[in-house]
Amino acid sequence: MSVAMLLGGGLCRVDAMLVNVALLAVAALIGVSPLVWVILHSSAG
C-alpha cells in the first residue's frame, strides 16, 4: 500500500514537473517567436 502511494506521489510529482516545463516552453515560444519574426523580416528587408 505504501509503495503504491509512493509511486503515485512520484508520478504526481513527475506530472507536475512536466506541466511546469511545458508551460515554461510555451511561454518561451510565445516570447521568442515575435523576436524571431522581427529578425527574419528585418534581415529579409
MMTF fields as JSON, N, C-alpha, C and O atoms, coordinates in Angstrom:
{
  "mmtfVersion": "1.0.0",
  "mmtfProducer": "UNKNOWN",
  "numBonds": 179,
  "numAtoms": 180,
  "numGroups": 45,
  "numChains": 1,
  "numModels": 1,
  "chainsPerModel": [1],
  "groupsPerChain": [45],
  "chainIdList": ["A"],
  "bondAtomList": [4, 2, 8, 6, 12, 10, 16, 14, 20, 18, 24, 22, 28, 26, 32, 30, 36, 34, 40, 38, 44, 42, 48, 46, 52, 50, 56, 54, 60, 58, 64, 62, 68, 66, 72, 70, 76, 74, 80, 78, 84, 82, 88, 86, 92, 90, 96, 94, 100, 98, 104, 102, 108, 106, 112, 110, 116, 114, 120, 118, 124, 122, 128, 126, 132, 130, 136, 134, 140, 138, 144, 142, 148, 146, 152, 150, 156, 154, 160, 158, 164, 162, 168, 166, 172, 170, 176, 174],
  "bondOrderList": [1, 1, 1, 1, 1, 1, 1, 1, 1, 1, 1, 1, 1, 1, 1, 1, 1, 1, 1, 1, 1, 1, 1, 1, 1, 1, 1, 1, 1, 1, 1, 1, 1, 1, 1, 1, 1, 1, 1, 1, 1, 1, 1, 1],
  "groupList": [{"groupName": "MET", "atomNameList": ["N", "CA", "C", "O"], "elementList": ["N", "C", "C", "O"], "formalChargeList": [0, 0, 0, 0], "bondAtomList": [1, 0, 2, 1, 3, 2], "bondOrderList": [1, 1, 2], "singleLetterCode": "M", "chemCompType": "L-PEPTIDE LINKING"}, {"groupName": "SER", "atomNameList": ["N", "CA", "C", "O"], "elementList": ["N", "C", "C", "O"], "formalChargeList": [0, 0, 0, 0], "bondAtomList": [1, 0, 2, 1, 3, 2], "bondOrderList": [1, 1, 2], "singleLetterCode": "S", "chemCompType": "L-PEPTIDE LINKING"}, {"groupName": "VAL", "atomNameList": ["N", "CA", "C", "O"], "elementList": ["N", "C", "C", "O"], "formalChargeList": [0, 0, 0, 0], "bondAtomList": [1, 0, 2, 1, 3, 2], "bondOrderList": [1, 1, 2], "singleLetterCode": "V", "chemCompType": "L-PEPTIDE LINKING"}, {"groupName": "ALA", "atomNameList": ["N", "CA", "C", "O"], "elementList": ["N", "C", "C", "O"], "formalChargeList": [0, 0, 0, 0], "bondAtomList": [1, 0, 2, 1, 3, 2], "bondOrderList": [1, 1, 2], "singleLetterCode": "A", "chemCompType": "L-PEPTIDE LINKING"}, {"groupName": "LEU", "atomNameList": ["N", "CA", "C", "O"], "elementList": ["N", "C", "C", "O"], "formalChargeList": [0, 0, 0, 0], "bondAtomList": [1, 0, 2, 1, 3, 2], "bondOrderList": [1, 1, 2], "singleLetterCode": "L", "chemCompType": "L-PEPTIDE LINKING"}, {"groupName": "GLY", "atomNameList": ["N", "CA", "C", "O"], "elementList": ["N", "C", "C", "O"], "formalChargeList": [0, 0, 0, 0], "bondAtomList": [1, 0, 2, 1, 3, 2], "bondOrderList": [1, 1, 2], "singleLetterCode": "G", "chemCompType": "PEPTIDE LINKING"}, {"groupName": "CYS", "atomNameList": ["N", "CA", "C", "O"], "elementList": ["N", "C", "C", "O"], "formalChargeList": [0, 0, 0, 0], "bondAtomList": [1, 0, 2, 1, 3, 2], "bondOrderList": [1, 1, 2], "singleLetterCode": "C", "chemCompType": "L-PEPTIDE LINKING"}, {"groupName": "ARG", "atomNameList": ["N", "CA", "C", "O"], "elementList": ["N", "C", "C", "O"], "formalChargeList": [0, 0, 0, 0], "bondAtomList": [1, 0, 2, 1, 3, 2], "bondOrderList": [1, 1, 2], "singleLetterCode": "R", "chemCompType": "L-PEPTIDE LINKING"}, {"groupName": "ASP", "atomNameList": ["N", "CA", "C", "O"], "elementList": ["N", "C", "C", "O"], "formalChargeList": [0, 0, 0, 0], "bondAtomList": [1, 0, 2, 1, 3, 2], "bondOrderList": [1, 1, 2], "singleLetterCode": "D", "chemCompType": "L-PEPTIDE LINKING"}, {"groupName": "ASN", "atomNameList": ["N", "CA", "C", "O"], "elementList": ["N", "C", "C", "O"], "formalChargeList": [0, 0, 0, 0], "bondAtomList": [1, 0, 2, 1, 3, 2], "bondOrderList": [1, 1, 2], "singleLetterCode": "N", "chemCompType": "L-PEPTIDE LINKING"}, {"groupName": "ILE", "atomNameList": ["N", "CA", "C", "O"], "elementList": ["N", "C", "C", "O"], "formalChargeList": [0, 0, 0, 0], "bondAtomList": [1, 0, 2, 1, 3, 2], "bondOrderList": [1, 1, 2], "singleLetterCode": "I", "chemCompType": "L-PEPTIDE LINKING"}, {"groupName": "PRO", "atomNameList": ["N", "CA", "C", "O"], "elementList": ["N", "C", "C", "O"], "formalChargeList": [0, 0, 0, 0], "bondAtomList": [1, 0, 2, 1, 3, 2], "bondOrderList": [1, 1, 2], "singleLetterCode": "P", "chemCompType": "L-PEPTIDE LINKING"}, {"groupName": "TRP", "atomNameList": ["N", "CA", "C", "O"], "elementList": ["N", "C", "C", "O"], "formalChargeList": [0, 0, 0, 0], "bondAtomList": [1, 0, 2, 1, 3, 2], "bondOrderList": [1, 1, 2], "singleLetterCode": "W", "chemCompType": "L-PEPTIDE LINKING"}, {"groupName": "HIS", "atomNameList": ["N", "CA", "C", "O"], "elementList": ["N", "C", "C", "O"], "formalChargeList": [0, 0, 0, 0], "bondAtomList": [1, 0, 2, 1, 3, 2], "bondOrderList": [1, 1, 2], "singleLetterCode": "H", "chemCompType": "L-PEPTIDE LINKING"}],
  "groupTypeList": [0, 1, 2, 3, 0, 4, 4, 5, 5, 5, 4, 6, 7, 2, 8, 3, 0, 4, 2, 9, 2, 3, 4, 4, 3, 2, 3, 3, 4, 10, 5, 2, 1, 11, 4, 2, 12, 2, 10, 4, 13, 1, 1, 3, 5],
  "groupIdList": [1, 2, 3, 4, 5, 6, 7, 8, 9, 10, 11, 12, 13, 14, 15, 16, 17, 18, 19, 20, 21, 22, 23, 24, 25, 26, 27, 28, 29, 30, 31, 32, 33, 34, 35, 36, 37, 38, 39, 40, 41, 42, 43, 44, 45],
  "secStructList": [7, 2, 2, 2, 2, 2, 2, 2, 2, 2, 2, 2, 2, 2, 2, 2, 2, 2, 2, 2, 2, 2, 2, 2, 2, 2, 2, 2, 2, 2, 2, 2, 2, 2, 2, 2, 2, 2, 2, 2, 2, 2, 2, 2, 7],
  "xCoordList": [0.846, 0.0, 0.874, 0.667, 1.858, 2.722, 3.551, 3.814, 3.96, 4.746, 3.902, 4.38, 2.643, 1.76, 1.555, 1.527, 1.412, 1.221, 2.47, 2.375, 3.65, 4.896, 5.0, 5.378, 4.661, 4.709, 3.728, 4.048, 2.525, 1.532, 2.031, 1.881, 2.625, 3.158, 4.276, 4.361, 5.143, 6.23, 5.696, 6.191, 4.674, 4.086, 3.456, 3.56, 2.797, 2.172, 3.25, 3.067, 4.374, 5.462, 6.017, 6.276, 6.198, 6.723, 5.75, 6.159, 4.447, 3.453, 3.508, 3.444, 3.626, 3.679, 4.914, 4.844, 6.048, 7.277, 7.108, 7.507, 6.507, 6.312, 5.388, 5.614, 4.345, 3.415, 4.142, 3.963, 4.965, 5.713, 6.671, 6.776, 7.366, 8.31, 7.566, 8.032, 6.402, 5.622, 5.159, 5.22, 4.692, 4.239, 5.402, 5.241, 6.577, 7.751, 8.123, 8.461, 8.061, 8.399, 7.422, 7.829, 6.128, 5.121, 5.347, 5.278, 5.62, 5.859, 7.1, 7.114, 8.144, 9.365, 9.088, 9.562, 8.319, 7.994, 7.187, 7.44, 6.211, 5.377, 6.238, 6.017, 7.212, 8.054, 9.106, 9.481, 9.589, 10.695, 10.195, 10.84, 9.053, 8.589, 8.433, 8.824, 7.885, 7.829, 9.218, 9.413, 10.178, 11.547, 12.114, 12.726, 11.91, 12.399, 11.726, 12.379, 10.412, 9.66, 10.228, 10.44, 10.472, 11.012, 12.409, 12.736, 13.239, 14.616, 14.593, 15.326, 13.747, 13.676, 13.218, 13.779, 12.208, 11.686, 12.67, 12.808, 13.344, 14.293, 15.499, 16.015, 15.949, 17.092, 16.677, 17.473, 15.437, 14.969, 14.769, 15.032, 14.303, 14.059, 15.359, 15.37],
  "yCoordList": [-1.2, 0.0, 1.239, 2.155, 1.265, 2.45, 2.597, 3.71, 1.461, 1.527, 2.123, 2.965, 1.689, 2.227, 3.719, 4.496, 4.118, 5.54, 6.322, 7.419, 5.754, 6.43, 6.551, 7.601, 5.471, 5.522, 6.558, 7.325, 6.579, 7.562, 8.973, 9.845, 9.208, 10.534, 10.906, 12.052, 9.942, 10.213, 10.556, 11.475, 9.811, 10.099, 11.48, 12.22, 11.824, 13.15, 14.226, 15.251, 13.986, 14.977, 15.091, 16.194, 13.962, 13.984, 14.716, 15.52, 14.434, 15.119, 16.617, 17.402, 17.022, 18.449, 19.076, 20.178, 18.374, 18.898, 19.031, 20.034, 18.003, 18.054, 19.199, 19.884, 19.409, 20.507, 21.838, 22.723, 21.99, 23.239, 23.453, 24.563, 22.403, 22.512, 22.868, 23.693, 22.24, 22.524, 23.976, 24.65, 24.463, 25.855, 26.802, 27.804, 26.489, 27.338, 27.325, 28.365, 26.151, 26.056, 26.869, 27.573, 26.773, 27.536, 29.029, 29.803, 29.434, 30.854, 31.328, 32.438, 30.494, 30.87, 31.009, 31.949, 30.069, 30.151, 31.403, 32.093, 31.7, 32.893, 34.155, 35.116, 34.158, 35.335, 35.461, 36.572, 34.323, 34.357, 34.489, 35.148, 33.872, 33.86, 35.256, 35.44, 36.256, 37.599, 38.148, 38.808, 37.881, 38.35, 37.691, 38.359, 36.379, 35.665, 36.218, 36.41, 36.475, 37.007, 38.366, 38.624, 39.232, 40.568, 40.461, 41.16, 39.577, 39.429, 38.917, 39.42, 37.913, 37.37, 38.436, 38.558, 39.203, 40.21, 41.376, 41.918, 41.758, 42.869, 42.449, 43.248, 41.201, 40.736, 40.521, 40.745, 40.088, 39.871, 41.213, 41.343, 42.206, 43.512, 44.276, 45.407],
  "zCoordList": [0.0, 0.0, 0.0, -0.796, 0.9, 0.986, -0.291, -0.747, -0.862, -2.098, -3.214, -3.975, -3.314, -4.347, -4.122, -5.076, -2.869, -2.572, -2.957, -3.506, -2.668, -3.03, -4.549, -5.069, -5.257, -6.719, -7.24, -8.148, -6.661, -7.082, -6.832, -7.687, -5.663, -5.351, -6.301, -6.743, -6.623, -7.552, -8.927, -9.579, -9.376, -10.684, -10.683, -11.661, -9.574, -9.489, -9.567, -10.224, -8.892, -8.929, -10.342, -10.825, -10.998, -12.371, -13.278, -14.116, -13.109, -13.932, -13.687, -14.633, -12.429, -12.108, -12.745, -13.288, -12.679, -13.284, -14.792, -15.383, -15.418, -16.871, -17.244, -18.241, -16.443, -16.725, -16.6, -17.437, -15.557, -15.377, -16.542, -17.063, -16.952, -18.074, -19.356, -20.143, -19.563, -20.768, -20.769, -21.797, -19.608, -19.526, -19.793, -20.489, -19.24, -19.476, -20.956, -21.522, -21.582, -23.001, -23.841, -24.765, -23.521, -24.272, -24.074, -25.029, -22.827, -22.551, -23.302, -23.833, -23.349, -24.06, -25.556, -26.194, -26.112, -27.545, -27.836, -28.824, -26.975, -27.186, -27.082, -27.819, -26.178, -26.005, -27.097, -27.47, -27.62, -28.585, -30.017, -30.832, -30.341, -31.732, -32.332, -33.485, -31.627, -32.221, -32.528, -33.548, -31.655, -31.901, -33.155, -33.989, -33.288, -34.471, -35.723, -36.749, -35.64, -36.784, -37.187, -38.371, -36.206, -36.496, -37.092, -38.051, -36.518, -37.017, -38.462, -39.314, -38.735, -40.093, -41.08, -42.17, -40.705, -41.632, -41.797, -42.894, -40.727, -40.834, -41.681, -42.462, -41.53, -42.316, -43.771, -44.683, -43.991, -45.362, -46.063, -47.258, -45.31, -45.917, -46.03, -46.518]
}
